[in-house]
Amino acid sequence: MDEVKETKTAAPVKKDPAFSIERLRQDCFKLFGVTLSTFDGAMYGQSGEFTVEEARNIIKNWRGKEIKL
């Protein structure tokens, strides 16, 4: 008896859309509940495109950092 090999095709992985920092900045209060200045501070030095969740994590981590005087 011949064995039939089943090949499973992977379902396409749905990726969240990525946006430029400028686009995320336009709606930072609506998306993240932060002011423009907080968004700018958190995203300082970042470049490229980010999903909303990635940007949210960057802001969350930045807000949790200790202030150095």
N, C-alpha and C positions, 0 to 999 in steps of 0.2 A: 504494500500500500504506500503510495507516495504521500509525503507530508506536504501540506500546502502551507507555505510561509506567508503569514499575514504581515503586511507592512502597514504601519500606522503613520499617517502623515500628521505632522504636528499642526495643530490649529494656529493660525496666525496670531502672534502675540500682539495684543492691543497696547500700544504705547500712549502714555499721556502726552498731549502736545507740549512742546517747549516754546518758550517765549523769550524775547530779548529782555534785558534788564530794564530798558526804557519802557517797554510795554507793561511789564509787571509794576513798574513805578507809578504809571498812570492810575492804576487801581489798587495801590498798596493798602489804603485804608479799608476798602471793600473786601479785598482778598485776605489780608493778614491782620487787619485791625491796628495798623501802625501808621504813624505820621510819615511824611516825606523825609524828614530829618532822620528818623529811626531807620527807615528803609535804606537811605543813603549810607548811613554809618554801617549797617549790617552788610551791605553789598559792596562796600568800598574794597577795591582791589579784585573784585570778581569780574569775569568776562565770559562771554558766550551766551548760550541760551539755557534756561532752566525750566523745569516743570513747576507748577504751583507748589507741589509738595516739596520739591528740592529747595525752592526759595524759602518756603515756610520753615524748613529745618535749619537753613543758614541763619535766618532771623532769630529763631528760637535759641540756637547755640550762641549767637552773638549777644543776645539779651542776658544770657546766663553767665557771661564772663565777668570776672571781678575787675573793677575799675582800678587802674594803677595810677597812683598819685605821685 
